[in-house]
Structures are given as C-alpha cells and as structure tokens.
Amino acid sequence: MALQAGIVGLPNVGKSTLFNAVSNSAKAEASNYRFCTIDPNIGLVDVPDPRLNKLAELVNPARIVPTQIEIVDIAGLVRGASKGEGLGNKFLANIREVDAIIHVVRCFEDENILRDEGPVNPVSDKEIIDIELQLKDLESVVKKIQRTEKQIKLDPKLKVELEVLIKCKDHLEKGKSIRELVFDKEQKTAITDLFLLTDKPVLYVANVDEASMHTGNKYSDALLEAVKNEKAEVIIMNNNIEAQIAEMDNLEDRLLFMEEYQMKEPALDRLIHSAYKLLDLHTYFTAGPLEVRAWTIHEGWKAPQAAGVIHTDFEKGFIKAEVISYDDFIKYGSEAACREVGRLRIEGKEYVVKDGDVMHFRFSPS
C-alpha cells in the first residue's frame, strides 16, 4: 500500500539514527552535520507481529512474509523553514508527501552534539517545528481563500468551502494545528487538495539518554505535558541503543544485549506498532503451505478491498471470502479443523475485515 510515516525534527536530534534502526533496506548516514540527509531516505520496515509466527508454527509454510510500512527520513528543519531557510521548502514538500509524522525530540544533554537553539528545551523544539508547519499551511490556506472568494461569485455553493477555509485560517493564526479541528466529510473536502502539514497525525519520539530509557527524565516529562491535549502518543527511547540492537543479526546476541539493559522488547517494536496504528491500519493473514503472510489494509475496509491488496483481479472478480478468526485458528490448529467445527465462515462483499482475520478469497478470473 506504500503508506509512509516521515521522521521529522530539528537537526541533530537523532532522526537518522532512528531511521537506521528501523529500516531493514536502507541506511542513512548519521553524522554531526546540519544537513547530512538532504534527500529523503526511504526504508521498508517489517511490522513485528507474533501472530504471524504462531500461525506459521501450525501451518509450517515454506516462508513467512510480514507486512511492512515505509519510513521516510526527512532532513532536519530549522527556524524559518517556511520561508525557505535551510532548504526549508524542499523539506516541507517531503513532509507533505507522507501520511503520518514521527516527530523526534531531543531529550538528552550532550555537549559534543551541536545545537543551534541553545540549551536543551524539548517544548521549544516541538514548537519550532509546529510553527514552521503552521506557517506553511497558513500560506496554502490563504491562497485558496483568495481563489475561492473570486469563484464564489459564479458558484454560491462554494460558501461552505470558504467557511471551512476561514475557520482553518483563524485556527492557524492562533498557533494551532489543523488536526485539532473536527470536520464532517463534506467540510473536509474543502482542504483535502491542500495536503496540509498540520492535518497529519503525529507520533512523538522522546530521544533520551541511556540512564533515562526506562524512566524518562525531566525533558521527556516536559514534552509529555506539552502534548497532553493533542491525543498524541509519546514513545520514550534511546535511539543509539535501538540502533545497536538493530545491527545485531544473531537473535541470541540481541536477547543478551536486551537482558543487559533490562529490556523486554526493543522500543522500536512499540514505535512501529504505534506508527501502524497511527495510520489506522489493520492486518489480515493468508496461511498455506507456500507461505504465511500478513497483509495491510485500512481499518473499515470490506472484503473486496482487502482482496485487492493481493491482486487487483481478486477485487474485480470477488465472489466470496472464507474467513477464520485468528483466535479460532490457534484454538483448533488448522483450517480443516475450523471448517469441521463450523468456525470457518463464508462472507460476502459487505463484510468488514477484522484485524487478525485469516482469509482465503474466491474470485472469478477476468
């Protein structure tokens, strides 16, 4: 589905280190330099899912294929980016293309790592990014207001659209983000074509020092307080430790390393799950002797749409879906056993696929 979460933040907060840790197909150069990452790096990231392995234990397939999301490493923004400072226009355009934002905030002290903004201040850092995105959105909204005011004379139906745009303008001028506003489906169409930066969902990463990776610190506490009304999740982690874990190919080495740091799981797993949830994504499975595979769909998708993720022909020629809940598959141990006890259901075009469904599609080839 190529859904993307973009990593953003000020320079030298740990963005590329985080990208290196989560990406299994691309590596970004991590260095103490303001514009180390000029072009956005894109990496495909496996979504950890223990259900996949449990299904594989029962089915014993030739291969296991996890689902993935794309993570985009976007170069550090600076104050004035909305006016073109620090190649700001280029970086803001990169953000406009992603579906969700992972905002990395520095919550550690280190005199060896450059910082343009003076003493460590995560709240101020967050606000700098917010302001730059809000200013760019305000520019986009004002331009559309000007166009709509001219067109409304010929098309009075644009009155609702203009009202939405003016509401957005007033909100942005107060230093607030568009995602805080609530619009119905019709109202939302007024700004859909603008791809507003502050309308994108956000997940915060508090990059703390090693000593604070389990408890947080005064900086991460300040960030938590600053975003408490945003309904946004904050992941507390040490990006360097996570990068070291990700570099280990041997599972036993990883487990020993994590035990040393008293970690039950990498914080990256929580981050990837949270990013997946942030994008309103669900997973369904196909299970057979060739492969057990996870597939990504949007929450609320119906069976034909879900089938289309495998191949467009599956959606076009959709007839029925054979569905077993994950819990039933694990309980009874196989598709045949589920069928025998009546736990395999036949669903039609209106069936809304649930997270964890194990599915097989019947379709008519075109």
RAZIGI-V811334 format. One record per backbone hydrogen bond with DSSP energy under -0.5 kcal/mol. NH is the residue of the N-H (numbers start at 1). CO is the residue of the C=O. Records with the same first field share a line. If there is no record, write none. Layout:
NH=CO + CO
This chain:
5=70
6=100
7=72
8=6 + 102
11=77
13=10
18=14
19=15
20=16
21=17
22=18
23=19
24=44
31=29
33=31
36=33
38=36
41=73
43=71
45=69
47=67
48=46
52=49
53=49
54=50
55=51
56=52
57=53
58=54
59=55
60=56
62=289
63=290
65=292
66=64
69=45
70=3
71=43
72=5
73=41 + 71
74=7 + 72
77=9
81=78
83=80
84=81
85=80
87=84
88=85
90=87
91=87
92=88
93=89
94=90
95=91
96=92
97=93 + 94
98=95
99=4
100=4
101=201
102=6
103=101 + 203
104=8 + 102
105=205
107=207
113=110
114=112
118=115
125=121
126=122
127=123
128=124
129=125
130=126
131=127
132=128
133=129
134=130
135=131
136=132
137=133
138=134
139=135
140=136
141=137
142=138
143=139
144=140
145=141
146=142
147=143
148=144
149=145
150=146
151=147
152=148
153=150
154=151
155=151
158=155
159=156
160=157
162=158
163=159
164=160
165=161
166=162
167=163
168=164
169=165
170=166
171=167
172=168
173=169
174=170 + 171
175=172
176=171
179=198
180=177
181=178
183=181
188=184
189=185 + 186
190=187
191=188
192=188
193=189
194=191
195=191 + 192
196=191
199=196
200=197
201=99
203=101
204=233
205=103
206=204 + 235
207=105 + 205
208=206 + 237
209=107
212=209
213=210
216=212
221=217
222=218
223=219
224=220
225=221
226=222
227=223
228=225
230=227
232=227
235=204
236=234
237=206 + 235
239=237
242=238
243=239
244=240
245=241
246=242
247=243
248=244 + 245
249=247
251=249
254=250
255=251
256=252
257=253
258=254
259=255
260=256
261=257
262=259
263=258
269=266
270=266
271=267
272=268
273=269
274=270
275=271
276=272
277=273
278=274
279=275
280=277
281=276
282=297
284=295
285=357
286=293
288=291
292=63
293=286 + 291
294=65
295=284
297=282
299=280
301=298
303=351
305=302
306=302
307=303
308=304
309=305 + 306
310=306 + 307
311=307
314=311
315=311
316=312
317=313
318=315
319=362
320=362
321=347
322=360
323=321 + 345
324=358
329=325
330=326
331=327
332=328
333=329
338=334
339=335
340=336
341=337
342=339
343=338
344=338
345=323 + 343
347=321 + 345
351=348
353=301 + 351
356=283
357=354
358=324
359=285 + 357
360=322
362=320
363=361
364=317
365=363
